[in-house]
Amino acid sequence: MPRAWRLTGSGDVDVLALEEFEVPALGPLDVQVGVHAAGLNRADILQRRGIYPAPAGAPADIPGLEYAGRVEAVGARVTHRKPGDRVMGLVGGGAYAEQLVVNERETIAIPAGLSDTDAAATTEAFLTAYRALFIEGGLNAGDWCLIRAATSGIGIAAMQLSRYFGCRSIGTGRNRERLEAVAGYGLDALAVDGEDTLSGLVAEHAGDGVAVVLDLIGGSGAVKENLASLRPEGVQVLVGLMAGPKDQINLAPVLFRRLTLRAMTMRSLPLERRIELAQLFERRLSAAFSNGALRPVVDTTLPFEQAREAQQLMESGRHTGKIVLRMDGPGTH
């Protein structure tokens, strides 16, 4: 039987247990994927701690939001995929497993030349960044954006997408060395939290402010800085809460400068939205991965059996880019 990392409770990494499990039944529009690699995300940590339960329809006790692998079986009415197809995707949970059952239309064909490891590091970061900047934020060619926590997987994806679509970006982070190491992926300017004056940097490069702030930080004063960085009618898009869920803001600038505050998550999207985003990826982004214009940044790859160690590394904050679990076996890339 295939194995999966299951949550036996909530707390430290010792609540993760590697166990055999029964693969869900294959529906008429479903495909069964042999998972070759799974990307880690902060939502996995929060779920393990008991503060971010799995969304409806996702396995309650198997974490994991993104996967890459090969189709092994298809439902009776499947027309979009066939056994042997290499696919990747974003799910509400269940990717820490050797087998996964998903709707055929929410799968994404792995772009030519992309390894399973890189594919597992691509979907969540790039679709989150694309949605935040261009769909929720309305970023246009020539605009400036501000990326808070630029050394994260989503941050690195955002700076690449910004440059690819003709925009410019300012990135922030806590460590200058790590910021400078990733700047070549697309940052036009950078600021170290607590050292550099963000408002001055924004004024120097973006004039009256940035069009969009992609915020992975949340509380502890970051929202105030973000709003001050926006141009009139700019948009802040809240994606994460790395600094906590609470902050205090002055609503007067929001009103008088006609600012917009938006928030989004990817994990709890209904199937219809996941299908839309999968189609968007294939239509707008796949070619850029095939020709190397966009690429994921993988910090560490660990064997599937070391999921606990992988989560500990993510919690330490010592990584730059993505952490991926690798299932070694026949047919993997």
C-alpha positions in Angstrom: 0.0 0.0 0.0 1.1 3.6 -0.6 2.3 5.7 2.3 1.4 9.1 3.6 2.5 11.5 6.4 -0.5 11.7 8.7 -1.3 14.1 11.5 -1.9 12.1 14.7 -2.7 15.2 16.7 -1.5 18.9 16.8 1.8 20.2 18.0 5.5 19.6 17.2 6.8 17.6 14.3 6.5 14.3 16.3 2.7 14.4 15.6 3.6 13.5 11.9 3.5 9.7 11.4 4.5 7.9 8.1 1.8 5.3 7.6 0.2 3.2 4.9 -3.2 4.5 3.7 -6.0 3.6 1.4 -6.1 5.7 -1.8 -9.6 7.3 -2.3 -11.8 5.8 -4.9 -11.4 7.1 -8.4 -14.4 9.2 -9.6 -15.4 9.4 -13.2 -13.6 12.7 -13.8 -10.7 11.9 -11.5 -7.1 10.9 -12.1 -4.8 9.0 -9.8 -1.3 10.5 -9.6 1.8 8.7 -8.4 3.4 11.6 -6.5 7.1 12.0 -7.2 7.7 15.3 -5.3 5.8 17.5 -2.9 6.5 21.1 -2.1 6.3 22.4 1.5 4.3 25.5 2.5 3.7 27.4 5.7 0.1 26.3 5.7 1.5 22.7 6.3 3.1 24.0 9.5 0.0 25.8 10.7 -2.2 22.8 10.0 0.2 20.6 12.1 0.0 23.1 14.9 -3.8 22.9 14.9 -4.5 26.5 13.9 -5.3 26.0 10.2 -7.6 23.0 9.6 -7.9 21.4 6.2 -10.6 22.9 4.0 -13.8 21.0 3.2 -13.2 18.2 0.7 -9.4 17.8 1.5 -8.0 15.1 3.7 -8.2 16.2 7.3 -5.0 14.4 8.4 -2.7 14.5 5.4 -1.0 17.9 4.8 0.5 19.1 1.6 -0.7 21.6 -1.0 1.4 21.0 -4.1 2.6 18.0 -5.9 4.3 16.7 -9.1 4.1 13.2 -10.6 2.7 11.0 -13.2 -0.9 9.9 -14.0 -1.3 6.2 -13.2 -5.1 5.7 -13.7 -8.0 7.7 -15.0 -11.8 7.7 -14.4 -14.3 6.5 -16.9 -15.1 9.9 -18.2 -11.6 11.5 -18.3 -10.7 13.0 -21.6 -8.0 15.6 -20.6 -5.4 13.3 -19.2 -4.1 9.7 -19.8 -1.8 7.3 -17.9 1.8 8.4 -18.2 1.1 12.1 -18.4 3.4 14.2 -16.2 1.3 16.6 -14.1 1.6 19.0 -11.2 -1.0 21.0 -9.2 -2.3 22.7 -6.2 -4.6 20.9 -3.8 -6.3 21.7 -0.5 -4.4 18.9 1.2 -3.1 15.4 0.8 0.1 16.0 -1.1 2.4 14.4 1.5 1.5 11.0 0.0 2.8 8.6 -2.6 -0.6 8.6 -4.3 -3.2 11.4 -4.9 -6.6 11.5 -6.5 -7.7 14.8 -8.1 -10.0 16.1 -10.7 -8.4 15.9 -14.2 -9.0 19.5 -15.0 -7.2 20.9 -11.9 -4.0 19.2 -13.0 -1.3 21.2 -14.9 0.9 19.6 -17.5 4.5 19.9 -16.3 6.3 22.3 -18.7 8.9 20.7 -21.0 12.3 20.6 -19.3 11.0 21.0 -15.8 12.0 18.3 -13.3 9.6 16.8 -10.9 11.4 18.5 -8.0 11.2 21.9 -9.7 7.6 21.3 -10.7 6.6 20.6 -7.1 8.2 24.0 -6.2 6.3 25.9 -8.8 2.6 25.8 -8.6 1.8 27.4 -5.2 4.4 30.1 -5.3 3.8 31.3 -8.9 0.1 31.0 -8.9 -0.2 32.8 -5.5 2.2 35.6 -6.7 0.4 35.9 -10.1 -3.0 36.1 -8.5 -1.9 38.6 -5.9 -0.1 41.0 -8.2 -2.2 40.8 -11.4 -5.7 39.6 -10.6 -6.3 41.0 -7.1 -3.8 43.9 -7.3 -4.4 44.8 -11.0 -0.6 45.4 -11.6 0.1 46.7 -15.2 3.2 46.9 -17.3 5.4 49.8 -16.1 3.9 49.8 -12.5 6.0 49.4 -9.4 5.1 46.8 -6.7 6.4 46.1 -3.2 7.1 42.6 -2.1 7.3 42.0 1.6 9.3 38.9 2.5 11.0 38.8 -0.9 13.3 35.8 0.0 10.3 33.5 0.4 9.2 31.2 -2.4 6.3 33.4 -3.2 8.5 36.5 -3.0 11.0 35.1 -5.5 8.2 34.1 -7.8 6.7 37.6 -7.5 9.9 39.4 -8.5 10.3 37.1 -11.5 6.7 37.6 -12.6 7.0 41.3 -12.1 10.0 41.6 -14.4 8.6 39.1 -17.0 5.4 41.1 -17.4 7.2 44.4 -17.7 6.8 45.7 -14.1 9.3 46.8 -11.5 9.7 45.7 -7.9 11.1 46.6 -4.5 11.7 43.7 -2.1 12.1 43.7 1.7 13.5 41.1 4.0 15.3 40.7 7.4 18.7 39.7 6.0 20.7 41.8 3.5 22.8 38.9 2.4 19.8 36.8 1.5 18.1 39.7 -0.2 21.1 40.4 -2.3 21.4 36.7 -3.2 17.9 36.7 -4.7 17.8 40.2 -6.2 19.0 39.0 -9.5 15.8 37.1 -10.1 14.0 40.4 -10.7 14.3 43.0 -7.9 15.0 46.6 -8.9 15.6 47.8 -5.3 15.7 46.2 -1.9 15.3 47.3 1.7 16.3 45.5 4.9 13.6 45.5 7.6 14.7 47.6 10.6 17.8 49.0 8.8 16.7 50.8 5.7 14.0 53.5 5.4 11.3 52.0 3.2 9.5 55.2 2.6 12.6 56.9 1.3 13.4 54.0 -1.0 9.8 54.0 -2.4 9.9 57.7 -3.0 13.3 57.4 -4.7 12.2 54.7 -7.1 8.4 54.8 -7.4 7.7 58.5 -7.0 4.2 58.8 -5.5 4.2 55.1 -4.5 3.8 51.6 -5.7 0.7 50.3 -7.4 0.5 47.0 -5.4 1.9 45.7 -2.2 2.1 41.9 -1.9 2.3 41.4 1.9 3.3 38.1 3.4 4.2 39.7 6.8 0.9 40.9 8.3 1.1 42.4 11.8 3.8 44.3 13.8 3.5 47.6 12.0 4.0 46.3 8.5 0.5 47.3 7.3 1.2 50.9 8.2 4.4 50.9 6.2 2.6 49.2 3.3 -0.2 51.8 3.2 2.3 54.6 3.3 4.1 53.0 0.3 1.1 52.9 -1.9 0.3 55.5 -4.5 -3.3 56.9 -4.6 -5.7 54.2 -5.5 -3.1 51.5 -4.8 -3.9 48.0 -3.6 -2.5 46.1 -0.6 -2.9 42.3 -1.0 -2.5 40.4 2.2 -1.3 36.8 1.6 0.4 35.8 4.8 0.8 36.5 8.5 4.4 35.8 9.2 4.6 38.5 11.9 1.2 37.7 13.4 -2.5 38.5 12.8 -2.9 41.8 14.6 -2.0 45.4 13.7 -3.4 48.9 14.1 -3.8 51.2 11.2 -5.1 54.8 10.6 -8.0 54.6 8.3 -7.8 58.2 7.2 -5.1 57.6 4.5 -7.1 54.6 3.3 -10.1 56.9 2.8 -8.5 60.1 1.5 -6.0 58.3 -0.8 -8.7 55.8 -1.9 -6.6 52.8 -1.1 -7.8 49.2 -1.3 -7.0 46.4 1.2 -7.6 42.9 -0.1 -6.8 39.5 1.3 -6.5 36.1 -0.4 -5.8 32.4 0.3 -5.2 29.6 -2.1 -5.7 26.5 0.1 -9.4 26.9 0.5 -10.4 27.7 -3.1 -13.3 25.6 -4.4 -12.6 23.2 -7.2 -14.0 25.6 -9.9 -11.4 28.2 -8.9 -8.5 25.7 -8.8 -9.5 24.7 -12.4 -9.5 28.3 -13.5 -6.0 28.8 -12.1 -4.7 25.6 -13.6 -6.0 26.8 -17.0 -4.5 30.2 -16.4 -1.1 28.7 -15.6 -1.0 26.6 -18.8 -2.2 29.6 -20.9 0.0 32.4 -19.5 3.0 30.8 -17.7 3.8 27.3 -19.0 5.8 28.6 -22.0 7.9 30.8 -19.8 9.0 27.8 -17.7 9.7 25.8 -20.9 12.0 28.4 -22.3 13.6 29.2 -18.9 12.3 32.8 -18.6 10.7 31.7 -15.3 12.1 29.2 -12.9 11.5 28.0 -9.3 14.2 28.4 -6.7 14.6 25.2 -4.6 16.6 25.7 -1.5 16.6 22.1 -0.2 15.4 18.7 -1.4 14.9 16.0 1.2 13.7 12.3 0.9 10.0 11.8 1.5 10.9 10.0 4.7 12.3 13.2 6.2 9.2 15.3 6.2 9.7 16.1 9.9 13.2 17.5 9.2 11.8 19.4 6.2 9.2 21.1 8.3 11.8 22.0 11.0 13.9 23.6 8.4 11.0 25.7 7.2 10.2 26.8 10.8 13.8 27.8 11.3 13.6 30.4 8.5 17.1 29.5 7.3 16.0 28.6 3.7 15.8 30.8 0.7 13.2 29.6 -1.8 11.3 26.3 -1.7 11.8 23.1 0.3 10.7 19.9 -1.6 10.1 16.3 -0.5 11.3 13.8 -3.0 9.8 10.3 -3.5 12.5 8.2 -5.1 11.4 5.4 -7.3 11.0 4.1 -10.9 10.0 6.8 -13.4 10.9 9.8 -11.3 12.7 12.7 -13.0 
